[in-house]
Amino acid sequence: MINNSFCVIGGDLRQLYCAKAISNDGYSVCISCFEECRFSLPFEMLDFKTAIRKSEIVILPLPITKNGTTLNAPFSKNSIILDDSFAKICSGKYVFCGMKENLLSTSSLWNSSMVFDYSKREEFAVMNAVPTSEGAIECAMHEYDGTINGSNCLVIGYGRIGKVLSDMLGGLGAKVSVSARKKSDIAYIQAKGFKALKTNELSFMPQGHTAFDLIFNTVPFMILDSHTLARIAPSGSDTIIIDLASLPGGVDLEACERMGLKAMRALSLPGRVAPKAAGEIIKNAVYNITEEDLR
């Protein structure tokens, strides 16, 4: 590591655990915008301007903003405006954040070569699939009156989350079907022993087939519209649908409500169900970037 002073500004519990993990590695860490956090914080708490000025590396939240204008800082008493002034304060610093393009759009003064997106790292995405999948199963256990063991589950999409989630469901004894677009993914699904379906053919499922107990969508495009829902989760069924895809998601929630189906959008699960692990994942991604790009 060529730098040794960090500040963590805003975010949720993931960011606090990230700060703790960095501190445990022996680096100097300060935090800001956590005034209303009830957790014990073994860090120096500073106003964000001072924290940034005394640090070489600035770690910002994922997502960087939820409204396009202010920093995502749920534990802060004040709103931090992302504008030219904020960009000037960060000038000359190495800035790490999630969803970098949303930060760069807030000011023309940002030096894009000094801003890095840890959420775009492949290892970040792969490792986050684990707490996301565990969180999805936790949601299912909470909402479903039966057991995962023996339940009829459909996982839509065979990307990072789809791979991990289907394995976890299978390990719990569920009857797992997985849909995908690519022929290579279909082959892998079959090799795993799961039932393989083509995503673009879900709307042509034969009527009268056994309804799925649990449906997990991981595809961030509209997959489960009213027509497809009528085929794979007909009205009157007890199917529970959990949308894990990033916004705008892939489930027509209004159609689900009209059809009497229980559906929910489950976003940012790593931060909710496993903030310690999620914080360490952020830390590792930041370290990897500094080792590869800042040498």
N, C-alpha and C positions, 0 to 999 in steps of 0.2 A: 504494500500500500504506500503510495507516494504522498498521501495527505493524511493528517492525523487529527483534524478537528472537524466535528460534525455538529450540525444543528438539525433538529426534526421539528418542522413547523406544521401544526394542524393535523387533521386526520382523526381516525378512530383508534381503538385499542391496538390495532395492528402496528400503527406508527410508534406507540409507546413501547411495545415489545421489540420492535426493530431497534429503537434507541437503547433499550436495555441490552440487547444482544451485542450491539456495537460497543457499548461500555464494557461489557464482560470480556471483550477482546482487547481491552486496554487502551482504547481511544478516548479522547476527550469529546464529551457529548453534552449539549444543552438542548432544552426544548422550549417551545412557545405555543401559545394558543390552547393550553390545556387547563385553564384556570378552574373550570367547573368539573374536572374529572375527580371522582371520588377515590380513585386508587392511590395508594401511596407511591409517590414519585421520587426516586432517589437521584434526581437530576436537578441541575440548576435551571430554575424557571425564569426566563427573561422575556421582555417584550420582543416582538418579532424582528424589529429593526436592529436591536442590539445583538440578538442571537445570530442573525445573518452576518452582521459586520465582523463578529469575532470568530467566524467559522470559515473553513475553506470549502467544505462540502455542505450543500443545503438539500435536505430530503423533504419533499413535499408529498401530499397525499395521493391516493388512488381512490376515486377519481380526483383530479386536481380541483375541479369545481363541479357543482351540481346545477348551477344556474347560469353559468357562463360569465359571471361578473365578480363573484366573491370566492375566496378560498374555502374549500371544504374543511370546515373546522367546527365540528359539532360540540366540542368541549370549550370553545372560546366564548367569552362574554361579549366580544366585539366582532363586527364583520370586517374582514380584511379584503379590501378592494384590489382586484388584480388589474393594474393599470400601468401607465408609464412610470409612476412613482415606485411601484413595487419592482418593476423591471430594473430601474436604476439602482435600487438597493442591492439587487442580486448581481449587478454588473461585476464581472471578474471572478465570480464564484462558479464552481461546478454545481449545477442544479439537476437534481434527480426527481422525477415525478411520474405519475401514471397518466396516460392519455396526453402526451406532450403537445399534440396539435391544439388542444383546447387552451393550454397556457400560452403558446406562441400567438394565438389569435387575439389575446388581450392587449398586446402592445407591439408596435413595430420596433421597439428598442431591444427586444430580446436577441441575443446572439445564439442562433440555433445550434452552433457548434459547441456551445457550453451547456446545452440542455439535453438531458438523456432520459429516455423513457424505459424505466425498468420493467414496466408491464408488457413490453414488446419482446422481452427476452424469452427464448424458447424454454429454457429451464424454469423460468418463473411460471409460465403457463402450464407446463407439465406438472410441476410440484403443486400448484394451486388446484389441480384437478382432484387431488386427494381430499382436502378439506371440503371442496365443493360437493364431491360425491357423498362424503359422510354427512354433510349438512342436508343434502337432498333426501337421503335415507332417513335422517332424523325427522324431517318434515313429514315424510310418508308414514313413519311410525306414529307420529302424533295425530295425523288426520285419518288414517285407515283403521277401521275397526277390526280387521283381521291381522294376521301375521305376515311378515315378508316371506317367510318360509311357506312355500306352496302357492304363493300369489302369482297371478298371471301379469307379468310386467312387460311394458314396451319402452325401449330407449330409442329415441329418434335422433339419429346422428351418431357417427362413429369416429368423432374427433378425439381430442385428449380426454375430455370429460366422459364422453360416451364409452371409451375403452375402459376407463377405471370404474365407472359406475356399473357397467354391465358385469364386470368381474366381481364387484362387491355384492351385487344382487344375487349372482349365481352362487357365490360363496355362502350366502344366507339361505340358500335352498329355494330361491324363486325360480319360476319358469320364465325364462328371459327370451324375448324377441328383440331384435335390434334392426332398425332400418338404416340404410345408407344409399348413397348414389353411385359410388365408384364400385366397379366390379372387383377390384382388389380388396376393398373393404368387405364386400359380401363374402369373398373367399375367407378372409380372416375371421369373420363372424362365424361362419360355418365351421372353420377349423377349431374354434373355441368351444363348439358344441351348442351354440345358441341358434335359435331359429332366425334366419336372415330374411328380411323384407326389403323391397325397394321403396325408398321414401316417396318417389313420385307415383307410386301405385297404391299408396295407403287409401286414397279416396275411392279405390275400386275393390276394396275388401268385400268379400261376399256378405250379404246380409244374413244374419243368423249365426255368424261365427261367435265363438265364445268371447264375450266382452273382456277387455283388459281391466284388471283391478287398479293398476297404477300405470300412468303414462308420464314419462320424463322427456321433455323436449330440450335439446341442446343446440338447436339450429336457429340462428338469429334472423330468420325470414319467416313469413307467414306460411306455416305448414298446416296447422290445425284450424282451418276455417270451418264454417258451419257445415259445408258439404262433407269434408273429411271427418269431422266429428261425428256426423250422423252415421258414418260407416264403422268407425272404430270405437265409439263411445256413445251408443244410441241413447235417446231419452229414456229415463226409467232405470238406467244402469247406475251402479254405485261407483263408477269409475272416478278416480281422483287424478287430476292432471297437475303436474308441477312443471312450470316453465323456468328453465335454468339459463335460457339464452339472454345475452345482453340486449338492451333496448334497441329496437321496439319489441323484441321478443318474437315468438313464433306461434302464439296461441291467441285466438280470438276470444278474449275474456267475456265480451258482451254476448257472444253466441253461446258460450258456456252457461252464462247466467240464464239466458232465455230457455236453454234446454234442461236446466236444472242440474247441471254438472258442477261438481266442486272443483274449482281451478284456482291456482295461486301462482303468483310470480315470485320466485325466490332468487333475489339478487344479492351480491356481495356476501355469499355464505361464508367464505373463509374468515372474514372479519367478525362475523357473528358467532360462528360455532368453534373456531380454532384460531383466535387472534395471536396466540403465542407462536404457533407454527407459521401462520401467515406473516408475522413480523420477521421471523428468521428467514423466510423465503425472500422478502424484500431486501433484507440485509445482504444475503448471498448474491442477489442479482446486482446490487450496487457494487459490491466487491468485485464481481466478475467484470463489470463495465470498467471499473477503475484499472483493473489489471490488464485489460485488453486494449482500451481506448485512451488511457491517460498516461501511459508509460512514456 
